[in-house]
Amino acid sequence: MKSHEGLVRLKLFQVKEKRRQLGQLDLMMGEFERMAAELDAQITSEETKAGITDTTHFAYPTFAKAARQRRDNLFVSIRDLKNQKDEAEAALVESEKELAKAEALEQRDGKPREAEEVVVPDRRAMIG
Protein backbone atom coordinates (compact mmCIF):
# COMPACT_ATOMS: atom_id res chain seq x y z
CA MET A 1 0.00 0.00 0.00
CA LYS A 2 2.88 2.36 0.70
CA SER A 3 4.05 2.10 -2.91
CA HIS A 4 0.64 3.33 -4.05
CA GLU A 5 0.75 6.23 -1.61
CA GLY A 6 4.10 7.27 -3.06
CA LEU A 7 2.74 6.92 -6.58
CA VAL A 8 -0.25 9.10 -5.74
CA ARG A 9 1.99 11.73 -4.17
CA LEU A 10 4.25 11.69 -7.24
CA LYS A 11 1.31 12.06 -9.61
CA LEU A 12 -0.16 14.83 -7.46
CA PHE A 13 3.17 16.65 -7.55
CA GLN A 14 3.29 16.31 -11.33
CA VAL A 15 -0.23 17.73 -11.68
CA LYS A 16 0.64 20.68 -9.43
CA GLU A 17 3.83 21.31 -11.39
CA LYS A 18 1.95 21.31 -14.71
CA ARG A 19 -0.60 23.76 -13.30
CA ARG A 20 2.22 26.00 -12.09
CA GLN A 21 3.80 25.92 -15.55
CA LEU A 22 0.47 26.87 -17.13
CA GLY A 23 0.21 29.79 -14.74
CA GLN A 24 3.69 30.96 -15.65
CA LEU A 25 2.91 30.74 -19.36
CA ASP A 26 -0.25 32.80 -18.82
CA LEU A 27 1.73 35.41 -16.89
CA MET A 28 4.39 35.67 -19.58
CA MET A 29 1.79 35.96 -22.34
CA GLY A 30 0.00 38.70 -20.43
CA GLU A 31 3.25 40.57 -19.84
CA PHE A 32 4.21 40.32 -23.51
CA GLU A 33 0.77 41.55 -24.57
CA ARG A 34 1.11 44.50 -22.21
CA MET A 35 4.55 45.31 -23.60
CA ALA A 36 3.23 45.10 -27.18
CA ALA A 37 0.41 47.51 -26.32
CA GLU A 38 2.94 49.96 -24.85
CA LEU A 39 5.02 49.72 -28.02
CA ASP A 40 1.91 50.38 -30.11
CA ALA A 41 1.31 53.56 -28.12
CA GLN A 42 4.94 54.63 -28.61
CA ILE A 43 4.75 53.91 -32.35
CA THR A 44 1.59 55.98 -32.68
CA SER A 45 3.19 58.81 -30.71
CA GLU A 46 6.30 58.82 -32.91
CA GLU A 47 4.25 58.72 -36.10
CA THR A 48 2.12 61.60 -34.85
CA LYS A 49 5.19 63.69 -33.99
CA ALA A 50 6.80 63.01 -37.37
CA GLY A 51 3.54 63.26 -39.31
CA ILE A 52 4.52 60.15 -41.29
CA THR A 53 2.70 56.84 -41.01
CA ASP A 54 4.08 55.19 -44.16
CA THR A 55 6.74 52.71 -43.00
CA THR A 56 8.41 52.78 -46.44
CA HIS A 57 8.85 56.58 -46.40
CA PHE A 58 12.51 57.61 -46.22
CA ALA A 59 11.83 59.94 -43.24
CA TYR A 60 9.84 57.41 -41.19
CA PRO A 61 11.10 57.64 -37.59
CA THR A 62 13.86 55.16 -36.78
CA PHE A 63 12.51 54.69 -33.26
CA ALA A 64 9.11 53.73 -34.67
CA LYS A 65 10.76 51.18 -37.00
CA ALA A 66 12.65 49.64 -34.09
CA ALA A 67 9.54 49.64 -31.89
CA ARG A 68 7.56 47.92 -34.67
CA GLN A 69 10.23 45.23 -34.92
CA ARG A 70 10.23 44.67 -31.15
CA ARG A 71 6.43 44.51 -31.14
CA ASP A 72 6.42 42.00 -34.00
CA ASN A 73 8.99 39.90 -32.13
CA LEU A 74 6.72 39.96 -29.07
CA PHE A 75 3.81 38.73 -31.18
CA VAL A 76 5.96 35.84 -32.43
CA SER A 77 6.90 35.03 -28.82
CA ILE A 78 3.23 35.17 -27.77
CA ARG A 79 2.33 32.76 -30.57
CA ASP A 80 5.11 30.40 -29.46
CA LEU A 81 3.94 30.62 -25.85
CA LYS A 82 0.39 29.78 -26.94
CA ASN A 83 1.73 26.64 -28.61
CA GLN A 84 3.63 25.75 -25.44
CA LYS A 85 0.49 26.39 -23.42
CA ASP A 86 -1.54 24.04 -25.63
CA GLU A 87 1.09 21.34 -25.14
CA ALA A 88 1.18 22.00 -21.39
CA GLU A 89 -2.62 21.77 -21.17
CA ALA A 90 -2.53 18.42 -22.96
CA ALA A 91 0.20 17.23 -20.58
CA LEU A 92 -1.89 18.42 -17.61
CA VAL A 93 -4.91 16.45 -18.81
CA GLU A 94 -2.71 13.36 -19.15
CA SER A 95 -1.21 13.89 -15.69
CA GLU A 96 -4.68 14.30 -14.17
CA LYS A 97 -5.74 11.02 -15.77
CA GLU A 98 -2.67 9.28 -14.37
CA LEU A 99 -3.39 10.75 -10.94
CA ALA A 100 -6.97 9.50 -11.09
CA LYS A 101 -5.71 6.02 -12.02
CA ALA A 102 -3.20 6.04 -9.18
CA GLU A 103 -5.86 7.18 -6.69
CA ALA A 104 -8.23 4.49 -7.92
CA LEU A 105 -5.48 1.90 -7.57
CA GLU A 106 -4.72 3.06 -4.05
CA GLN A 107 -8.39 2.99 -3.14
CA ARG A 108 -8.89 -0.44 -4.68
CA ASP A 109 -5.90 -1.90 -2.90
CA GLY A 110 -6.72 -0.08 0.31
CA LYS A 111 -10.28 -1.36 0.68
CA PRO A 112 -9.59 -5.10 0.58
CA ARG A 113 -6.94 -4.73 3.24
CA GLU A 114 -9.42 -3.04 5.50
CA ALA A 115 -11.82 -5.92 4.90
CA GLU A 116 -9.08 -8.48 5.57
CA GLU A 117 -8.39 -7.20 9.05
CA VAL A 118 -8.44 -9.97 11.59
CA VAL A 119 -11.32 -9.58 13.98
CA VAL A 120 -10.19 -10.27 17.52
CA PRO A 121 -13.00 -11.89 19.53
CA ASP A 122 -14.01 -10.25 22.76
CA ARG A 123 -11.70 -11.53 25.55
CA ARG A 124 -14.53 -11.65 28.05
CA ALA A 125 -16.30 -14.26 25.94
CA MET A 126 -13.17 -16.44 26.04
CA ILE A 127 -12.77 -16.29 29.80
CA GLY A 128 -16.05 -17.62 30.33
RANOR-V772310 format. One record per residue. N is the residue number from 1. RES is the residue in one small letter. OMEGA is omega in whole degrees, -180 to 180 (NA if undefined). D_LAST is the distance of its C-alpha to the last C-alpha in Angstrom with 2 decimals. Layout:
n res omega d_last
N RES OMEGA D_LAST
N RES OMEGA D_LAST
//
This chain:
n res omega d_last
1 m -180 38.57
2 k 180 40.43
3 s 179 43.55
4 h 178 43.58
5 e 178 43.25
6 g 178 46.26
7 l 179 48.14
8 v 179 47.58
9 r 178 48.75
10 l -179 51.79
11 k 177 52.70
12 l 176 52.28
13 f -180 54.57
14 q 179 57.10
15 v 179 57.13
16 k 179 57.67
17 e 179 60.42
18 k 177 62.19
19 r 178 62.08
20 r 179 63.52
21 q 177 66.29
22 l 178 67.11
23 g 179 67.39
24 q 178 69.74
25 l 178 71.87
26 d 179 72.16
27 l 180 73.19
28 m 179 75.81
29 m 178 77.21
30 g 179 77.49
31 e 179 79.21
32 f 178 81.64
33 e 178 82.44
34 r 180 83.14
35 m 179 85.40
36 a 178 87.24
37 a 177 87.87
38 e 178 89.29
39 l 176 91.55
40 d 180 92.72
41 a 179 93.72
42 q 178 95.57
43 i 180 97.35
44 t 179 98.47
45 s 180 99.68
46 e 179 101.69
47 e 179 103.20
48 t 179 104.18
49 k -177 105.82
50 a -177 107.72
51 g -179 108.51
52 i 178 107.70
53 t 179 104.81
54 d -176 106.08
55 t -180 104.13
56 t 179 106.99
57 h -176 109.59
58 f -178 111.06
59 a 179 110.47
60 y -175 106.84
61 p 180 104.94
62 t 179 103.41
63 f -180 100.43
64 a 177 99.74
65 k -179 99.92
66 a 180 97.45
67 a 177 95.12
68 r -180 95.27
69 q 178 94.32
70 r 179 91.37
71 r 178 90.23
72 d 177 90.54
73 n 177 88.52
74 l 179 85.80
75 f 177 85.74
76 v 179 85.32
77 s 179 82.44
78 i 179 80.83
79 r 178 81.14
80 d 178 79.54
81 l 177 76.69
82 k 177 76.13
83 n 177 75.82
84 q -180 73.34
85 k 178 71.41
86 d 179 71.26
87 e 180 69.91
88 a 178 67.38
89 e 178 66.21
90 a 178 65.73
91 a 178 63.79
92 l 179 61.62
93 v 179 60.82
94 e 179 59.88
95 s 178 57.71
96 e 177 55.93
97 k 179 55.24
98 e 177 53.85
99 l 180 51.65
100 a 178 50.33
101 k -179 49.58
102 a 178 47.80
103 e 178 45.71
104 a 179 44.86
105 l 179 43.91
106 e -180 41.68
107 q -180 40.04
108 r -179 39.64
109 d -179 38.13
110 g -177 35.99
111 k 179 34.30
112 p 179 32.91
113 r 177 31.34
114 e -179 29.54
115 a -178 28.30
116 e -179 27.30
117 e -180 24.89
118 v 179 21.62
119 v 180 18.82
120 v -180 15.88
121 p -180 12.59
122 d -177 10.75
123 r -178 8.87
124 r 179 6.56
125 a 180 5.53
126 m -176 5.29
127 i 172 3.58
128 g NA 0.00
//
